Amino acid sequence: MRTRGGGDLGALLTRYVEELRVRRYSVSSLEKARFELPRLIHHLRENGVSDARAVIEEHLVAYARHLERRRTRWGSPLTASSRASAISTMRRFFAFLVSREHILRDPAQAIPLPKIRRLPRGILTERQARRLVAAPFAGSRIGKRDRAILETLYGTGIRLGEAARADVSDLDLRGRVLLVRSGKGKKDRLVPVPGRAAVALDTYLIEARPELVKRLDPALFISRHGARLSLVGLRAVVQRHGRAMGVAVSPHALRHTCATHLLCGGADIRHVQELLGHRCLATTALYTRVAIKDLREVLA
């Protein structure tokens, strides 16, 4: 059996990203492909491989080891979750190449994923959470936007990708609900917007967003350049304000924090499951595996 067309990795990456876009894959999938795969291709080229047909399993094992040595911009090693995401993105790319007959064998299918600790990590105390959402400067447009972002993530527990996809039309401040579109599992859901988040969003929509947006963009959260705020931009907002208060915090940590605070406050686990958009109750139950005694100490 012969392969179809050329095997230049750069050209094939362009085709792959276009395929994801045409098939309406999530913003997260697109950004992971655009961010992580060029790094993989650069690594392969540095090791003398530029044709997909020449890639073998040993090359990708070496890349997985390279990820273990790679550092973030702040000098810390990549987390197991970040490395697993990079390898999963790599696997999907090579599976695509096989499915389109650009290569005959998949060299990535046997590359193992790093083991990820599944218990909630990075949970903030209620005091820390309140300090975090109050950290942005309320007198600036960006500060009002950042406050709305932090209140929304903490108050609703939505995923980062769901916040990035949100449009103004998805938000009903009068009814205090947000339509979360096409999240994991491809199922839309309505989530309640708590009072503090509703106030922050109302202030942002009236006083900041009109001055930030540069064209008819439906996005709820707008970048300083006037367009939809990307996943990278949203993550930077959370991490920047976390660092300012001396706490390492990620968007997913806010989701963990939201769920944990609700459960510790007596919320029904099935209601939390619906809020978070978990298809399986067992996923939500992970949050309850932290001992109640420890939670009381953490959240006191």
PLY file of the C-alpha trace (Angstrom):
ply
format ascii 1.0
element vertex 300
property float x
property float y
property float z
element edge 299
property int vertex1
property int vertex2
end_header
0.00 0.00 0.00
1.34 3.41 -0.96
0.94 6.68 0.90
-1.00 9.60 -0.51
0.75 12.85 -1.48
3.84 14.39 0.12
4.95 13.94 3.68
6.21 17.39 4.70
5.24 17.80 8.34
4.58 21.53 8.09
2.21 21.14 5.15
0.42 18.25 6.83
-0.02 20.29 10.00
-1.70 23.03 7.94
-4.10 20.44 6.48
-4.81 19.01 9.91
-5.65 22.38 11.47
-7.91 23.21 8.53
-9.69 19.86 8.99
-10.29 20.65 12.66
-11.65 24.07 11.74
-13.96 22.79 9.00
-15.29 20.03 11.24
-15.96 22.63 13.96
-13.73 21.14 16.63
-13.53 23.04 19.90
-11.44 26.17 20.38
-9.33 24.15 22.80
-8.52 21.46 20.20
-7.55 24.09 17.62
-5.34 26.04 20.00
-3.61 22.89 21.25
-2.86 21.86 17.66
-1.57 25.33 16.74
0.51 25.65 19.90
1.90 22.17 20.54
2.37 20.57 17.12
4.78 23.22 15.73
6.98 22.51 18.78
6.88 18.80 17.99
7.75 19.45 14.34
10.60 21.77 15.34
11.98 19.05 17.64
11.78 16.45 14.87
13.48 18.75 12.35
16.28 19.47 14.81
16.82 15.72 14.84
16.89 15.48 11.06
13.27 14.43 10.44
11.03 16.63 8.28
8.96 13.99 6.48
6.06 12.33 8.32
6.84 9.03 6.61
10.25 8.96 8.29
8.91 9.39 11.84
9.27 6.27 13.98
8.27 5.50 17.55
11.78 6.21 18.89
11.55 9.81 17.66
8.34 10.35 19.61
9.65 8.62 22.73
12.53 11.11 22.59
10.02 13.96 22.30
8.12 12.69 25.35
11.42 12.75 27.27
12.05 16.25 25.95
8.71 17.33 27.44
9.89 16.10 30.85
12.85 18.50 30.60
10.95 21.44 29.12
10.30 24.48 31.29
7.52 27.03 31.30
8.26 30.72 30.81
8.51 31.00 34.60
11.13 28.26 34.81
8.99 25.51 36.32
8.73 22.03 34.76
5.64 21.09 32.77
2.98 19.41 34.88
1.96 15.82 34.14
-1.34 17.21 32.87
0.41 19.54 30.40
2.65 16.73 29.16
-0.34 14.42 28.78
-2.15 17.09 26.78
0.85 17.52 24.47
1.15 13.77 23.88
-2.60 13.40 23.31
-2.43 16.20 20.72
0.50 14.42 19.05
-1.42 11.13 19.00
-4.45 12.71 17.36
-2.25 14.30 14.69
-0.62 11.01 13.70
-3.97 9.19 13.82
-5.21 11.78 11.32
-2.21 11.15 9.06
-2.95 7.42 9.07
-6.65 7.96 8.40
-5.82 10.13 5.37
-3.16 7.64 4.18
-0.28 10.11 4.47
1.56 7.47 6.52
1.05 3.70 6.73
1.79 3.10 10.41
1.00 5.19 13.47
4.26 5.77 15.41
2.44 7.58 18.23
-0.18 5.06 19.32
2.13 3.26 21.76
3.50 6.42 23.42
2.18 6.30 27.02
0.48 9.22 28.71
1.97 10.49 31.99
-0.01 9.47 35.05
-2.08 12.37 36.34
-3.11 12.76 39.93
-6.89 12.75 39.82
-7.71 14.20 43.21
-8.52 17.93 43.22
-5.43 20.09 43.59
-4.84 23.76 44.12
-8.11 24.36 45.97
-8.31 27.90 47.31
-9.80 28.82 50.64
-12.88 31.03 50.50
-10.74 33.93 51.69
-8.17 33.33 48.94
-10.90 33.06 46.32
-12.45 36.35 47.39
-9.02 38.03 47.37
-8.35 36.69 43.88
-11.58 37.94 42.31
-11.10 41.33 44.01
-7.49 41.65 42.79
-8.09 43.41 39.41
-8.02 47.22 39.48
-11.67 48.29 39.35
-10.89 51.65 37.78
-9.68 50.33 34.42
-11.42 48.64 31.51
-9.09 45.64 31.67
-9.55 45.44 35.43
-13.34 45.35 35.06
-13.01 42.66 32.41
-10.64 40.59 34.54
-12.95 40.89 37.57
-15.86 39.62 35.43
-13.75 36.71 34.16
-12.60 35.65 37.63
-16.06 35.97 39.18
-17.55 33.95 36.32
-14.99 31.14 36.51
-15.19 30.88 40.30
-18.94 31.45 40.57
-20.10 29.10 37.81
-17.32 26.50 37.64
-17.31 26.54 33.84
-14.29 25.27 31.93
-11.79 27.64 30.35
-12.83 26.60 26.84
-16.47 27.22 27.71
-15.62 30.74 28.87
-13.67 31.33 25.65
-16.67 30.21 23.55
-19.21 32.31 25.46
-21.00 35.05 23.53
-22.85 38.06 24.93
-26.10 36.53 23.66
-25.50 33.47 25.87
-25.80 35.58 29.01
-29.16 36.48 30.56
-28.40 38.83 33.43
-32.06 39.41 34.22
-32.62 35.69 34.67
-29.05 35.29 35.98
-28.21 32.30 33.78
-25.47 31.55 31.26
-25.88 29.20 28.32
-22.75 27.05 28.12
-22.43 25.94 24.50
-20.88 22.75 23.17
-18.66 21.90 26.09
-17.16 18.48 26.73
-19.61 15.82 25.65
-21.02 18.27 23.07
-24.07 19.01 25.23
-25.23 22.56 25.96
-26.39 23.44 29.47
-27.66 26.39 31.48
-25.74 27.41 34.60
-26.85 29.91 37.25
-24.83 33.10 37.59
-24.27 34.05 41.27
-24.96 37.58 42.44
-21.34 38.75 42.64
-20.60 37.42 39.16
-23.77 39.04 37.79
-22.74 42.42 39.20
-19.20 42.11 37.80
-20.51 41.05 34.37
-23.05 43.89 34.30
-20.34 46.44 35.13
-18.02 45.00 32.48
-20.70 44.94 29.77
-21.75 48.54 30.42
-18.47 50.24 31.31
-15.66 48.24 29.69
-16.63 45.95 26.83
-18.03 48.71 24.53
-14.65 50.46 24.70
-12.64 47.27 24.17
-14.47 45.72 21.21
-13.33 47.04 17.81
-15.85 45.41 15.52
-19.10 43.47 15.67
-17.70 40.59 17.70
-20.22 38.41 19.58
-17.66 37.25 22.17
-18.45 37.84 25.82
-14.84 38.38 26.85
-12.80 40.74 24.67
-9.01 41.08 24.49
-7.18 44.39 24.67
-6.86 44.08 20.87
-10.62 44.18 20.43
-11.36 40.55 19.52
-12.43 37.38 21.34
-10.12 36.61 24.25
-8.32 33.33 23.54
-7.75 30.37 25.85
-4.17 31.54 26.32
-5.38 35.04 27.18
-7.96 33.79 29.68
-5.42 31.54 31.36
-2.98 34.46 31.60
-5.62 36.59 33.36
-6.08 33.97 36.08
-2.38 33.26 36.52
-1.39 36.93 36.53
-3.73 37.86 39.36
-2.84 34.68 41.24
0.85 35.57 41.13
0.07 39.10 42.29
-1.42 37.69 45.50
1.31 35.07 45.88
-0.81 32.02 44.99
-0.20 29.61 42.12
-3.65 29.23 40.61
-4.94 27.89 37.30
-8.38 28.20 35.67
-9.06 24.54 36.45
-8.14 25.18 40.08
-10.99 27.71 40.17
-13.31 25.02 38.83
-12.07 22.65 41.56
-12.53 25.42 44.11
-16.09 26.17 42.99
-17.10 22.50 43.24
-15.37 21.95 46.58
-16.88 25.05 48.20
-20.35 24.03 47.03
-20.02 20.46 48.32
-18.48 21.57 51.60
-21.39 24.02 51.96
-23.89 21.19 51.69
-24.85 21.30 47.99
-26.31 18.11 46.54
-23.66 16.25 44.52
-26.08 15.76 41.61
-26.71 19.51 41.42
-22.95 20.08 41.32
-22.69 17.42 38.61
-25.22 19.33 36.47
-23.47 22.64 37.12
-20.07 21.30 36.05
-21.44 19.42 33.06
-20.10 16.04 34.16
-21.71 13.14 32.30
-20.67 10.69 35.01
-21.42 11.19 38.71
-18.16 9.41 39.54
-16.24 12.35 38.05
-17.95 14.78 40.42
-17.41 12.34 43.28
-13.64 12.86 42.93
-14.16 16.15 44.76
-15.66 14.35 47.73
-12.65 12.05 48.12
-10.82 14.77 50.02
-11.53 14.04 53.69
-14.27 16.29 55.09
-12.08 16.94 58.10
-9.29 18.21 55.85
-11.73 20.31 53.83
-13.04 21.97 56.97
-9.49 22.85 57.94
-8.67 24.15 54.44
-11.83 26.21 54.09
-11.98 27.52 57.65
0 1
1 2
2 3
3 4
4 5
5 6
6 7
7 8
8 9
9 10
10 11
11 12
12 13
13 14
14 15
15 16
16 17
17 18
18 19
19 20
20 21
21 22
22 23
23 24
24 25
25 26
26 27
27 28
28 29
29 30
30 31
31 32
32 33
33 34
34 35
35 36
36 37
37 38
38 39
39 40
40 41
41 42
42 43
43 44
44 45
45 46
46 47
47 48
48 49
49 50
50 51
51 52
52 53
53 54
54 55
55 56
56 57
57 58
58 59
59 60
60 61
61 62
62 63
63 64
64 65
65 66
66 67
67 68
68 69
69 70
70 71
71 72
72 73
73 74
74 75
75 76
76 77
77 78
78 79
79 80
80 81
81 82
82 83
83 84
84 85
85 86
86 87
87 88
88 89
89 90
90 91
91 92
92 93
93 94
94 95
95 96
96 97
97 98
98 99
99 100
100 101
101 102
102 103
103 104
104 105
105 106
106 107
107 108
108 109
109 110
110 111
111 112
112 113
113 114
114 115
115 116
116 117
117 118
118 119
119 120
120 121
121 122
122 123
123 124
124 125
125 126
126 127
127 128
128 129
129 130
130 131
131 132
132 133
133 134
134 135
135 136
136 137
137 138
138 139
139 140
140 141
141 142
142 143
143 144
144 145
145 146
146 147
147 148
148 149
149 150
150 151
151 152
152 153
153 154
154 155
155 156
156 157
157 158
158 159
159 160
160 161
161 162
162 163
163 164
164 165
165 166
166 167
167 168
168 169
169 170
170 171
171 172
172 173
173 174
174 175
175 176
176 177
177 178
178 179
179 180
180 181
181 182
182 183
183 184
184 185
185 186
186 187
187 188
188 189
189 190
190 191
191 192
192 193
193 194
194 195
195 196
196 197
197 198
198 199
199 200
200 201
201 202
202 203
203 204
204 205
205 206
206 207
207 208
208 209
209 210
210 211
211 212
212 213
213 214
214 215
215 216
216 217
217 218
218 219
219 220
220 221
221 222
222 223
223 224
224 225
225 226
226 227
227 228
228 229
229 230
230 231
231 232
232 233
233 234
234 235
235 236
236 237
237 238
238 239
239 240
240 241
241 242
242 243
243 244
244 245
245 246
246 247
247 248
248 249
249 250
250 251
251 252
252 253
253 254
254 255
255 256
256 257
257 258
258 259
259 260
260 261
261 262
262 263
263 264
264 265
265 266
266 267
267 268
268 269
269 270
270 271
271 272
272 273
273 274
274 275
275 276
276 277
277 278
278 279
279 280
280 281
281 282
282 283
283 284
284 285
285 286
286 287
287 288
288 289
289 290
290 291
291 292
292 293
293 294
294 295
295 296
296 297
297 298
298 299
